[in-house]
Amino acid sequence: MAGNMSLQKAEELWFSPDIVILRADTRIFRVFAAILKAQSSVFADMFTLPHPPSADMESMDGFPVVELHDKPEDVEVFLKAIFDSSFFMPLPAEIEYSHALGILRLAHKYDVPYLRRRALEHLNPHLPTNLTAYDDRKGNNMVSFSARRVSRALATIPTATEVGALWLLPVAYYDLCKQSAEQLIFNASWKDFGEKIQRACLIGHSAQRNHFHKICRFLSVVKTTGGSCADPTKCNELCHRYALNPGLWGFSANPLAVWGEGIWRNLADGGMCDGCVVENKALHAAARQEFWDQLPQMFGLPGWAELEEMKRVALSVR
């Protein structure tokens, strides 16, 4: 080609054609080693350090086989995120929750910072760090979502603990502990949690339920003549009736779900005066916020301020 002497290599985009085959359990992946090395310091070390020849070294089609001790489904989505730029787009693109979790796990393990950050950005909306964002999360009060939330929490807790994304844990623990203690302990994943996580679950499980009565304690505040209540007899009777309602206590495992706008309308329609509706809503909101503020410590985690700083630092890594 004429004029070749003037051509200059773009060194960072001049990849060798080396192929490597990765094996995770029984699944195999044939990929370009140079691209993995460019994205991951761990793979760079793995493929750069000299390895003495061995008769036991596995090969396939003349290429070396490197065994990864990771779940095949995680390896697959992780490699897709590296080699296919359209597979794992930033927000607001949607990605399956399990894919984001698998990519987070391996991006942390193999040191791919941009994928780790992107995975966290996808997971953060599902596991908010403030009460307003939690209330905006879809399906908080819907039974049909509980099984999926529990399944996600079971997968999230060990991964978030492993990668140090502790700000994801309070809501994950909270979602998991909506189950009964029996459901929690006899879940197939329980034995894989390890003693530290198991202990956090059991202590938090009890604390979560013990705080329920505090969120509903406004029902026991006696209204008296001379205050803001227009009809103490009527309003006290309504509060007493709701306090004894078995349906209310069925929410003891999910205290943040209690007392939506529909119930306040029912109280008003049932005869509770405007002054008591306003006062009770304020007491209830303050109790919910108090519960939220204490949620991380229930599971042995740092407070929200420290968790928010961890989150800020993690998302600033480029």
Secondary structure, DSSP 8 states (H G I E B T S, - for coil): -TTGGG----GGG-----EEEEEETTEEEEEEHHHHHHH-HHHHHHHHS-----TT--EETTEEEEE--S-HHHHHHHHHHHH-TTTS--TTS---HHHHHHHHHHHHHTT-HHHHHHHHHHHGGGS-SSHHHHHHSTTTT-GGGHHHHHHHHHHHHHHHHHHT-GGGHHHHHHHHTTS-HHHHHTSTTGGGS-HHHHHHHHHHHHHHHHTHHHHTGGGG----TTSS-S-HHHHHHHHHHHHT-HHHHTTTT-GGGS--HHHHHHHHHTT--HHHHHHHHHHHHHHHHHHHHHHHHHTT---HHHHHHHHHHHHH--
